[in-house]
């Protein structure tokens, strides 16, 4: 399984998660790693905080916490964001991120052109 221990850090009782977000994607999903960040695609555009809201919703679902437990700590106008998550310990967060990375690695890639 993919190692996610470097993606999730502790900050007191909270955990911090670095993400790299691609807005206006065809679907909302975890797609892998981007350097030291979890790479996400969100269908929402980066207008009126819609991509940020979609990012928060995706991370809340991934970590099985409420959306109110996920806060944008840095990067509101950037693709690279830091999220603060309450109500989950670091080890549990790492396990859930590793599962998501494993599922993303096994998901079918972009459609290939058919040969004629």
Residue frames as qw, qx, qy, qz and C-alpha x, y, z in Angstrom:
[[0.000, 0.889, 0.458, 0.000, 0.00, 0.00, 0.00],
 [0.347, 0.674, -0.046, 0.650, 1.22, 3.56, -0.69],
 [0.490, -0.344, -0.455, 0.659, 2.96, 5.32, 2.19],
 [0.016, -0.806, -0.306, -0.506, 1.15, 8.50, 3.19],
 [0.597, -0.583, -0.335, 0.437, 2.95, 9.25, 6.45],
 [0.372, -0.133, 0.073, 0.916, 4.68, 12.27, 4.91],
 [0.071, -0.472, -0.484, -0.733, 1.37, 13.73, 3.67],
 [0.533, -0.718, -0.353, -0.275, -0.29, 13.91, 7.11],
 [0.352, 0.277, -0.520, 0.728, 1.29, 15.85, 9.98],
 [0.407, -0.631, -0.618, 0.232, 0.20, 16.50, 13.55],
 [0.071, 0.456, -0.094, 0.882, -0.58, 19.96, 14.88],
 [0.385, -0.210, 0.502, -0.745, -1.65, 19.61, 18.49],
 [0.548, 0.164, 0.757, -0.315, -4.87, 17.57, 18.50],
 [0.651, 0.646, 0.067, -0.394, -5.45, 18.28, 14.81],
 [0.701, -0.012, 0.527, 0.481, -3.90, 16.86, 11.66],
 [0.218, 0.732, -0.209, -0.611, -2.67, 18.85, 8.70],
 [0.724, 0.255, 0.597, 0.232, -2.92, 17.60, 5.14],
 [0.011, 0.529, -0.372, -0.762, -1.27, 19.12, 2.09],
 [0.633, 0.463, 0.620, 0.006, -3.27, 18.83, -1.13],
 [0.063, -0.266, 0.468, 0.841, -2.75, 19.84, -4.75],
 [0.471, 0.522, 0.607, -0.372, -6.10, 20.61, -6.38],
 [0.100, 0.021, 0.629, 0.771, -7.00, 20.57, -10.05],
 [0.400, 0.430, 0.440, -0.679, -10.31, 22.43, -10.45],
 [0.605, 0.500, -0.150, -0.601, -12.74, 22.03, -13.37],
 [0.095, -0.253, 0.947, 0.175, -11.94, 18.34, -13.70],
 [0.502, -0.092, -0.655, -0.557, -14.31, 15.85, -15.25],
 [0.737, -0.458, -0.484, -0.114, -14.89, 14.20, -11.88],
 [0.310, -0.763, 0.387, -0.414, -14.11, 14.78, -8.22],
 [0.977, -0.115, -0.168, 0.065, -11.63, 12.25, -6.88],
 [0.472, -0.703, 0.484, 0.221, -8.30, 11.52, -5.25],
 [0.801, 0.574, -0.156, -0.071, -5.92, 10.76, -8.11],
 [0.858, 0.125, -0.250, 0.431, -2.58, 10.17, -6.40],
 [0.527, -0.620, -0.065, 0.578, 0.36, 12.18, -5.14],
 [0.419, 0.827, 0.023, 0.374, 1.86, 15.43, -6.36],
 [0.260, 0.562, -0.500, 0.605, 5.23, 15.77, -4.64],
 [0.136, -0.009, -0.773, 0.619, 4.55, 16.17, -0.91],
 [0.457, 0.110, 0.227, -0.853, 0.81, 16.64, -1.43],
 [0.439, 0.313, 0.839, -0.071, -2.25, 14.52, -2.07],
 [0.077, 0.082, -0.472, -0.874, -3.45, 15.23, -5.62],
 [0.338, 0.488, 0.708, -0.383, -7.17, 15.86, -5.98],
 [0.009, -0.197, -0.537, -0.820, -9.37, 16.66, -8.93],
 [0.200, 0.481, 0.624, -0.582, -12.59, 18.54, -8.30],
 [0.299, 0.545, 0.664, 0.415, -15.31, 19.19, -10.84],
 [0.077, -0.914, -0.327, 0.227, -16.10, 22.61, -9.36],
 [0.477, 0.676, -0.007, 0.562, -14.57, 25.73, -10.90],
 [0.502, -0.193, -0.375, 0.756, -12.28, 28.01, -8.85],
 [0.107, -0.466, -0.178, -0.860, -14.98, 30.67, -8.57],
 [0.548, -0.531, 0.025, -0.646, -16.70, 31.89, -5.40],
 [0.304, -0.445, 0.775, -0.330, -14.81, 29.29, -3.32],
 [0.906, 0.096, -0.033, -0.410, -16.63, 26.44, -5.06],
 [0.731, 0.359, -0.562, 0.148, -13.42, 24.47, -5.68],
 [0.011, 0.392, -0.690, 0.609, -12.38, 25.02, -2.05],
 [0.690, -0.129, 0.328, -0.632, -15.78, 23.82, -0.84],
 [0.919, 0.221, -0.251, -0.210, -15.54, 20.74, -3.08],
 [0.461, 0.445, -0.677, 0.362, -12.03, 20.07, -1.76],
 [0.294, -0.315, 0.611, -0.664, -13.25, 20.26, 1.83],
 [0.848, 0.018, 0.118, -0.516, -16.18, 17.96, 1.06],
 [0.821, 0.338, -0.459, -0.015, -13.90, 15.41, -0.63],
 [0.263, 0.397, -0.722, 0.502, -11.41, 15.38, 2.27],
 [0.530, -0.225, 0.458, -0.677, -14.23, 15.12, 4.81],
 [0.925, 0.127, -0.082, -0.348, -15.62, 12.10, 2.94],
 [0.662, 0.435, -0.581, 0.188, -12.16, 10.55, 2.55],
 [0.157, 0.314, -0.716, 0.604, -11.33, 10.89, 6.26],
 [0.451, -0.482, -0.741, -0.124, -14.89, 10.10, 7.41],
 [0.193, -0.357, -0.441, 0.801, -15.32, 13.35, 9.35],
 [0.225, 0.834, 0.477, -0.165, -17.91, 16.10, 9.02],
 [0.474, 0.641, 0.156, 0.583, -17.21, 18.92, 6.59],
 [0.251, -0.927, 0.033, -0.277, -17.16, 21.32, 9.54],
 [0.797, -0.511, 0.201, 0.250, -14.14, 19.40, 10.90],
 [0.690, 0.178, 0.294, 0.637, -12.08, 20.38, 7.83],
 [0.002, 0.940, 0.087, -0.329, -10.76, 23.93, 7.56],
 [0.664, 0.614, -0.003, 0.427, -8.68, 25.57, 4.89],
 [0.595, -0.656, -0.044, 0.463, -5.53, 26.66, 6.73],
 [0.153, -0.617, 0.371, 0.677, -3.58, 28.03, 3.75],
 [0.199, -0.071, 0.771, 0.601, -3.83, 28.36, -0.01],
 [0.418, 0.558, 0.540, -0.472, -7.36, 29.68, -0.54],
 [0.505, 0.775, -0.063, -0.375, -6.40, 31.06, -3.96],
 [0.057, 0.591, -0.777, -0.210, -3.74, 28.50, -4.83],
 [0.820, 0.099, -0.495, -0.269, -3.80, 24.95, -6.17],
 [0.535, 0.071, -0.720, 0.436, -1.58, 23.94, -3.25],
 [0.500, -0.627, -0.039, -0.596, -3.57, 24.03, -0.02],
 [0.216, 0.119, -0.847, 0.471, -3.10, 23.01, 3.60],
 [0.605, -0.461, -0.370, -0.533, -6.12, 21.66, 5.40],
 [0.116, -0.279, 0.740, -0.601, -6.59, 21.37, 9.17],
 [0.654, -0.238, -0.607, -0.385, -8.73, 18.43, 10.24],
 [0.315, -0.361, 0.613, -0.628, -10.14, 17.97, 13.73],
 [0.824, -0.057, 0.258, -0.502, -11.70, 14.86, 15.20],
 [0.958, 0.249, -0.138, 0.040, -9.24, 12.33, 13.78],
 [0.590, -0.654, 0.379, 0.284, -5.85, 11.11, 14.92],
 [0.162, 0.699, -0.563, -0.410, -2.82, 11.07, 12.63],
 [0.259, -0.178, 0.940, 0.135, -2.58, 7.29, 12.36],
 [0.483, 0.504, 0.688, -0.199, -6.22, 6.92, 11.28],
 [0.359, 0.828, -0.055, -0.426, -5.82, 9.77, 8.77],
 [0.018, -0.554, 0.757, 0.347, -2.71, 8.11, 7.32],
 [0.389, 0.103, 0.915, 0.014, -4.53, 4.78, 6.96],
 [0.472, 0.681, 0.488, -0.274, -7.47, 6.41, 5.14],
 [0.250, 0.813, -0.320, -0.417, -5.20, 8.40, 2.82],
 [0.189, -0.364, 0.876, 0.251, -3.23, 5.22, 2.03],
 [0.480, 0.369, 0.792, -0.084, -6.47, 3.43, 1.10],
 [0.413, 0.827, 0.163, -0.345, -7.44, 6.33, -1.18],
 [0.063, 0.709, -0.593, -0.375, -3.98, 6.30, -2.83],
 [0.347, -0.088, 0.925, 0.129, -4.23, 2.55, -3.37],
 [0.488, 0.589, 0.618, -0.180, -7.69, 2.90, -4.93],
 [0.293, 0.859, -0.124, -0.401, -6.47, 5.75, -7.14],
 [0.112, -0.529, 0.771, 0.335, -3.54, 3.64, -8.34],
 [0.339, 0.119, 0.929, 0.092, -5.88, 0.82, -9.30],
 [0.454, 0.671, 0.339, -0.479, -8.48, 3.02, -11.00],
 [0.678, 0.428, 0.437, 0.408, -8.52, 2.86, -14.79],
 [0.297, -0.338, 0.142, 0.881, -6.56, 5.65, -16.43],
 [0.372, 0.521, -0.063, -0.766, -7.77, 8.05, -19.10],
 [0.837, 0.392, 0.350, -0.153, -9.50, 6.42, -22.00],
 [0.385, -0.333, 0.634, 0.583, -7.12, 5.17, -24.61],
 [0.526, 0.476, -0.263, -0.654, -7.82, 5.76, -28.28],
 [0.856, 0.105, 0.500, -0.074, -8.98, 2.63, -29.96],
 [0.171, -0.365, 0.694, 0.597, -6.90, 1.32, -32.81],
 [0.701, 0.433, 0.032, -0.565, -8.70, 0.93, -36.11]]
